[in-house]
């Protein structure tokens, strides 16, 4: 939430949205929420619903990736791999194939590594640390 006062609308939107994603996804999977129990005997419908849920987050992530195209290579890579993760997890839910879901998990781990890199590079700011990590700057040209 500290991204809003800093004037970073992109960061605030991303952090708030993905925080809401994890809270809502956890709520779906928590047994006492009753969501999974509501699909008892209809596991195929649950998988279809989870697939729709995950593909919706893919679409949101893709839109964020479009917004990040002028920021830096690290954020583009992060959101690109997150898009692949959501697509594979949705495909795994829809098809019921465990290997597709495992591939989604593998891409999720790669995404997490990129996210840790992005986070660390944001922490290692010039003048406050001994070294910095490159984010892959994109040349900003003004088009009039």
Phi and psi in degrees as a GROMACS rama.xvg file:
@    title "Ramachandran Plot"
@    xaxis  label "Phi"
@    yaxis  label "Psi"
@TYPE xy
-72.0691  -8.61719  UNK-2
-71.4345  -30.6188  UNK-3
-61.7811  -51.8932  UNK-4
-63.9554  -26.853  UNK-5
-76.7708  -9.00736  UNK-6
85.1508  13.0348  UNK-7
-96.5616  85.7773  UNK-8
-65.7901  -38.4975  UNK-9
-60.2541  -50.6253  UNK-10
-62.7705  -41.101  UNK-11
-63.7619  -42.1995  UNK-12
-63.8074  -45.7139  UNK-13
-64.38  -50.934  UNK-14
-62.1308  -44.0786  UNK-15
-64.6215  -43.557  UNK-16
-66.9482  -47.5497  UNK-17
-72.7447  -26.1006  UNK-18
-63.6645  -43.1196  UNK-19
-65.2428  -36.3235  UNK-20
-58.4098  -51.3019  UNK-21
-65.4777  -36.3429  UNK-22
-67.1514  -41.842  UNK-23
-71.5565  -39.1394  UNK-24
-66.0273  -40.0014  UNK-25
-64.0279  -39.0136  UNK-26
-62.3584  -38.0887  UNK-27
-61.0738  -41.1111  UNK-28
-87.6313  -14.0935  UNK-29
-70.8444  123.98  UNK-30
-57.8337  -38.1454  UNK-31
-74.2508  -7.18953  UNK-32
-72.8258  -23.8814  UNK-33
83.7232  -0.979508  UNK-34
-69.5895  -49.1427  UNK-35
-66.6911  -36.4589  UNK-36
-63.1852  -30.7046  UNK-37
-66.648  -21.8256  UNK-38
-99.553  13.4447  UNK-39
-56.7871  127.483  UNK-40
84.8881  -7.24193  UNK-41
-129.997  51.235  UNK-42
-61.3288  -29.9684  UNK-43
-63.7551  -40.1221  UNK-44
-65.427  -37.9302  UNK-45
-61.2375  -45.3376  UNK-46
-63.918  -38.1143  UNK-47
-64.6092  -42.3346  UNK-48
-64.6355  -42.8798  UNK-49
-64.2952  -37.0184  UNK-50
-62.4437  -43.0555  UNK-51
-64.1698  -42.6111  UNK-52
-58.5705  -47.4127  UNK-53
-70.0775  -35.9583  UNK-54
-70.9447  -29.2363  UNK-55
-65.0735  -41.0894  UNK-56
-69.5407  -29.4433  UNK-57
-61.6082  -45.5182  UNK-58
-62.6228  -42.8086  UNK-59
-62.0761  -43.7666  UNK-60
-64.3302  -38.8558  UNK-61
-62.017  -41.4761  UNK-62
-64.6712  -39.5025  UNK-63
-63.7937  -37.7995  UNK-64
-63.2376  -39.504  UNK-65
-60.8161  -38.4331  UNK-66
-69.5117  -23.6102  UNK-67
-89.3436  -3.16403  UNK-68
-60.2718  -21.3205  UNK-69
-107.958  10.7499  UNK-70
-89.8957  -77.5931  UNK-71
-162.425  165.033  UNK-72
-64.0547  -35.9483  UNK-73
-61.9857  -45.2882  UNK-74
-67.5977  -36.6201  UNK-75
-62.8401  -45.8383  UNK-76
-62.1432  -43.191  UNK-77
-57.9106  -51.2147  UNK-78
-72.234  -31.5308  UNK-79
-63.1754  -48.431  UNK-80
-68.2713  -31.4327  UNK-81
-67.8422  -36.4394  UNK-82
-59.9827  -47.5978  UNK-83
-60.8701  -41.4603  UNK-84
-58.4021  -49.9639  UNK-85
-62.9279  -40.9155  UNK-86
-63.6684  -44.743  UNK-87
-66.1759  -41.0719  UNK-88
-65.6678  -38.7359  UNK-89
-65.9964  -43.7332  UNK-90
-63.1552  -37.7903  UNK-91
-64.7411  -40.1804  UNK-92
-66.2248  -41.3666  UNK-93
-71.7696  -40.1911  UNK-94
-87.055  -23.3169  UNK-95
77.222  9.50041  UNK-96
-86.8993  120.036  UNK-97
-64.7068  -36.4047  UNK-98
-64.6954  -32.728  UNK-99
-69.1345  -41.4037  UNK-100
-64.2721  -40.3041  UNK-101
-63.6531  -38.682  UNK-102
-62.5618  -40.1902  UNK-103
-61.3357  -39.895  UNK-104
-64.9411  -39.3589  UNK-105
-62.5088  -44.3195  UNK-106
-66.864  -30.6449  UNK-107
-64.0772  -37.3542  UNK-108
-67.4748  -42.082  UNK-109
-61.4214  -42.6505  UNK-110
-59.7809  -42.4293  UNK-111
-62.9135  -40.1443  UNK-112
-63.4354  -41.8345  UNK-113
-65.3208  -39.089  UNK-114
-64.548  -40.7516  UNK-115
-62.5196  -40.3143  UNK-116
-61.6191  -47.3801  UNK-117
-60.5113  -43.7827  UNK-118
-63.3361  -43.9916  UNK-119
-65.8913  -40.2619  UNK-120
-66.2776  -29.1016  UNK-121
-72.2545  -31.8971  UNK-122
-75.6108  -32.9419  UNK-123
-86.3943  76.9302  UNK-124
-89.1729  151.908  UNK-125
-61.2087  134.423  UNK-126
91.3034  -16.4186  UNK-127
-117.31  -5.65148  UNK-128
-139.297  163.049  UNK-129
-75.4877  -23.4515  UNK-130
-150.166  166.963  UNK-131
-132.374  163.531  UNK-132
-109.799  134.16  UNK-133
-70.9423  140.851  UNK-134
-100.163  -8.54025  UNK-135
80.7776  66.6513  UNK-136
-60.3901  142.769  UNK-137
-108.792  126.975  UNK-138
-62.056  126.837  UNK-139
-96.0246  111.263  UNK-140
-110.454  136.845  UNK-141
-86.6229  128.751  UNK-142
-109.928  117.561  UNK-143
